[in-house]
Amino acid sequence: MCGRYASTRSAADLSALFEAVDETGSLPPRYNLAPTDPVPVVWRPRPGPRRIAVARWGLLPHWVKDPRAGVKMINARAETVATSPAFATAFAGRRALLPADGWYEWRRLPGGGKQAYFLTPADGSVLALAGLWSRWGAERLLSVAVVTTVASGALTTVHDRMPLLLPPDRWEEWLSGHPALTPPGPDALARLEIRPVGPAVGNVRNDGRELVTKVDAKPTTDGSLPRLF
């Protein structure tokens, strides 16, 4: 799953990276984005150029009565997104890219406690998480969800699922509604660093560069991989 991530690039940087018109004016760096938070999104609401806006994380289909329901719809599984009542309409024609520095996962340690990890490109490049968008209510609130897929390679030592990552050569086809849900290949995954980070990221009120600073991972009691959280 993806329940927490970082997105720290400026609006100007994202506008250049994604060749998109900035509609935000400015974006503060965020190192600890959580469900229902405002997040940057690249989308194309109508024919024309890509746009960068701010959306609420947690998709709100038009039939939802209470916006608090969005907290349950932060992730859309690639295996069922085309048929899910919550996500099928958005998948059919409302695609988005969610710019990210990386995302967080936790795994439980056999001796107790959890170790947090930040999964991020080792070269510092931007990630584009496959996303969906919707408009909700009289105020036309923009909301989004992250599409997730089965993890593979070394990432399975941290969690069994991951965001669907899209390389630049797939951004346009995704925004255009291409149905392919191809997971990233081994070369793309090999470029990701699985970085142990401190426990402060577990508190949604914490937000700063120190959250993504590498720390020594807590050792297991028997030297084996901790079981998945």
Secondary structure as GFF3:
##gff-version 3
##sequence-region A 1 229
A	DSSP	beta_strand	5	7	.	.	.	ID=ss1
A	DSSP	alpha_helix	11	17	.	.	.	ID=ss2
A	DSSP	beta_strand	20	22	.	.	.	ID=ss3
A	DSSP	beta_strand	30	33	.	.	.	ID=ss4
A	DSSP	beta_strand	38	43	.	.	.	ID=ss5
A	DSSP	beta_strand	50	57	.	.	.	ID=ss6
A	DSSP	three_ten_helix	67	72	.	.	.	ID=ss7
A	DSSP	beta_strand	75	77	.	.	.	ID=ss8
A	DSSP	alpha_helix	88	93	.	.	.	ID=ss9
A	DSSP	beta_strand	95	100	.	.	.	ID=ss10
A	DSSP	beta_strand	102	108	.	.	.	ID=ss11
A	DSSP	beta_strand	114	121	.	.	.	ID=ss12
A	DSSP	beta_strand	127	136	.	.	.	ID=ss13
A	DSSP	beta_strand	141	150	.	.	.	ID=ss14
A	DSSP	three_ten_helix	153	157	.	.	.	ID=ss15
A	DSSP	beta_strand	161	163	.	.	.	ID=ss16
A	DSSP	three_ten_helix	168	170	.	.	.	ID=ss17
A	DSSP	alpha_helix	171	175	.	.	.	ID=ss18
A	DSSP	alpha_helix	186	190	.	.	.	ID=ss19
A	DSSP	beta_strand	192	197	.	.	.	ID=ss20
A	DSSP	three_ten_helix	199	202	.	.	.	ID=ss21
A	DSSP	three_ten_helix	209	212	.	.	.	ID=ss22
###
